[in-house]
Amino acid sequence: MLTLTTVAGMKEAARAEKSAGRTIGFVPTMGYLHEGHLSLVRASKVAMDTTVVSIFVNPAQFGPQEDFARYPRDLERDAALLAGEGTDMLFFPEAADMYPPGFRSFVEVEGLPGKLCGRTRPGHFRGVCTVVLKLFEIVRPDKAYFGRKDAQQALILKKMAADFNLDVDLVLCPIVRDPDGLAMSSRNKFLGPDDRRAAVVLSRSLAEAAAAIRDGERRPEALIGLIRGRIAREPAARIDYVEIVDAETLEAAPDAGPGRLIALAVYFGSTRLIDNLIVPAKG
Ligand code: AMP
């Protein structure tokens, strides 16, 4: 595995792959990798000639009160995991190289970032879009792989790619979960044993909503009430939001029909976890 630590070095390596006629699959991450990240690497490996993974804890997407400084980092372990998956290139840039003094340009997708997670994380998606556009320009991928765990992020990035006519396909991959159902996340590390046990309520409450939908319940307020009630039984959990929305516009949906997005964010102490479910087609 080749490790590139500068923007210039990564650009040159990507250019060489392109001129050799090799397709590039790209997996942007913030590191502290788990099976969710590795599933994206595997999806790229089977489809593309060269797989590039970036690890960059992007300061532009963290609010001043958020966990940028304590976001978990373990480059050695990450590099070993990536090498084990046959990753071709690891891009690990420094913040000063990505955002040199005088940096002034940011990408705003209008509307969508004001919903769901954007309400408690103002500026978050502006930071995400800015870094991902930069990374796309540096790595020049044919396909880029993202997890459905971050459903709003995936939707916003797809909109950015379409609006800017970017030459990259965004491939969305399923949520990878721990055996008890908790969606994998680098932030799960922050959960103490009690909160970790309690956090299973996120996926359980979504599963209960899915069961109610299978039984014919379609009213968003009834389903949201069910999810909220289930989560409220965990004293350590503090709900940020539970919403049922149109999966394209993120507007509140009038019903919980097939294709709707049920999304939630819940705090355990200062750790904020997200999970979601797309209502399946009947069958
Ligand atoms: P992060 O390192 O948290 O920025 O995530 C990097 C990529 O991995 C994003 O596209 C995430 O959506 C994806 N990802 C994170 N957790 C999971 C998971 N449990 N399952 C699938 N994809 C994930």
Boltz pocket constraint, residues with backbone or C-beta under 6 A from the ligand:
constraints:
  - pocket:
      binder: B
      contacts: [[A, 28], [A, 29], [A, 30], [A, 31], [A, 35], [A, 36], [A, 37], [A, 39], [A, 40], [A, 145], [A, 146], [A, 147], [A, 148], [A, 149], [A, 150], [A, 173], [A, 174], [A, 175], [A, 176], [A, 177], [A, 183], [A, 184], [A, 185], [A, 186]]
      max_distance: 6.0
